Structures are given as structure tokens and as C-alpha cells.
Amino acid sequence: MPLQKIAESIQAGLDGRGFDGSLKFDCGEDGVIVLADNTASTQDRDTDCELRLSTENLQKLLAGKLNPMTAVMMGKIKISGDMPTALKLAKLLG
């Protein structure tokens, strides 16, 4: 699935829910998805926190088929930046 479609589905999930802070899903050559100001976009920018993962693992994460903590421990997700922002994402997904 192209990142633009994934960003649109994230945006639909954000409707009515707040996400304080900014977070970037960096999927390497496939591109990025940035969550900031309660919007999901494929426009790259600096964020509070960055998660580096494959597009496939991003889809699994968003579908609830990949446990975030297990994925980090197995090296499927690499986190840099503000850790509390990453934890806010876990609440949003849960």
C-alpha cells in the first residue's frame, strides 16, 4: 500500500482524537508519514520523535498485528528523539 493511502487511513483514525506532539514514520526509500498538529502527511519535516521501520512493519503496527514493544526489542522499529511522544502513539493505537 502506498504511504499516501496509509497516511489517509491514519488521518481517518485521528478524527476526534488528539495527538500532542509530532512523530515521523521513516520508511526509508518509500518515504515518510508525519503526524503533527492532528494531521497525517507525507511531507517530511522535523519532528519530536522518529520511528524508522519498513512500510510492511508500519502496516502491521497500525493493523495491531505487530506489538510495538516487541518490535522495538527485535529491531523492527528504531526510535530516536522524544520517547514520551512514542509512548503517546502506543496509547493512540491501543
N, C-alpha and C positions, 0 to 999 in steps of 0.2 A: 504494500500500500504506500503511495507517495506521501511524503511528510505533510504536504498541504492538506490532504484528507485527514491525516492523524490530527493535525492542528485544529481542523474544523470540529472533529469529534471531541477533542479536549475542550474547545470553546463551548460546545453544547453542554458539556458536563460542568463547566464553570458557572453557567447561568444560575443565578440565585444563590451562589456560594461565593464567599470571599477567599482570596488568596493574597495574603500580605507578604510582600517581598517580591523578588524576581528570581527566576530559575531558568536555566538553559539545559535542554536535552541536546547534547552534541553527538550526532550520529555519523561523524566523520565525513566521508565524501558525499554521503546522502544529504547532508545539510544539518540545520538546527531547527528546534522549536523553542521559542522563548515564551515563558509565562511571566507577564508583568502587567500591572495595572488592570487586573482581572480580564486580560485578553491573552489569547494564544496566537502566536505569529511565527512565520518562518523567516522573519527579518532578524538578522544577527545583531546583537548589541551586548554590552557588558551587563552582567547580572550579579546578584549576591552569591549565587551558588551555581555550579555547573556539574551536570551528570554526563559522563561520557559512556556511551553504550551503543550497541548495534541497533539498527532500525527494528530488526526482528525481536530483540530483547525489549525494546521500548513497547512494541505492540503487546508482547506477553505481559509486561509490567502493567500496562493500562487495562488489560483484559482480566487482571487478577490471577494470571497463570504463572507469575514469577514473584516470589516473595522478595521484597526489597532488601531485607537484611541478609538473607541467604545469597542473593545476587551480589551484594557488596563483598561478602566474605569469600565468594567463589571467584571474584574478579570480573564478573559480568557487567558490573557497574562501578565506575570510578567517580568519586565525589571530590570536588575541590571547592573551596570557598566556605561560606557560612553554613555550618552544619544544622543549626536550628531551622533554617529555611528548608533544607532537605527533609527534616522531620515534619514540617508543615505539609509537605507533599504527601507523606505517608498517611496523615490524617485525612487529606482530601481524597486519596484513593480508597481509604478504608470505609 
